[in-house]
Amino acid sequence: MSTPLRYILLQLPGLAFLVTVLWWAHHLGYLPFGVAIGIATAWVIKDVAMYPLTRRVLAPGSTPGVRGLHGRRGRVLRTLNPEGLILIGHERWLARSAGEQTLQAGLIVTVIGSDGMQLIVTDDPDPAQAD
C-alpha cells in the first residue's frame, strides 16, 4: 500500500467522527452551517500539513521508535558510565553501554539494542563517522 493512501486511511476515522459531531451540532441548531464547513476544512488542511512530517514513518519498511535505531551509529555527548547521552543525527538519546564499560564523550558508538526508551550501545570498532 502506498504511503499517501496509508496516511489517508489513517485520517478517515477522525474526519468521519468530526463530520458526525459537526452534523449533529448543526442539526440541533448549535452551529451554523458555514462554521461547520469551516471547521471541517481546517481539519483537512491540518491533515494535509501534517503529511510531510509523518510520511517517513508510514513508508513501507520503516521501523519507527527505538527499534529503528538498531545498528545506527552515534557520538557520545556525555560520558557513559554506564549511562549518559548520545547524539544520533540531530536527536539526543539516553544510552547505556553494553557490558557496563565507561565510554568517553566524543567516542563513536553503535546501537545494539534498547531497553524501553534507553538505547544500549557498544564502542564502534570502525569509528569513521557517526550517522
Buried (B, 14 or more C-beta within 10 A) or exposed (E): EEBEEBBEEEBEEEBEEBBEEBBEBBEEEEBEEEEBEEBBEEBEEEBEEEBEEBBEEBEEEEEEEBEEBBEBBBBBBBBBEBEBBBBBEEEEBBBBBBEEEEBEEEBBBBBEBBEEEBBBBBBBEEBEEBB
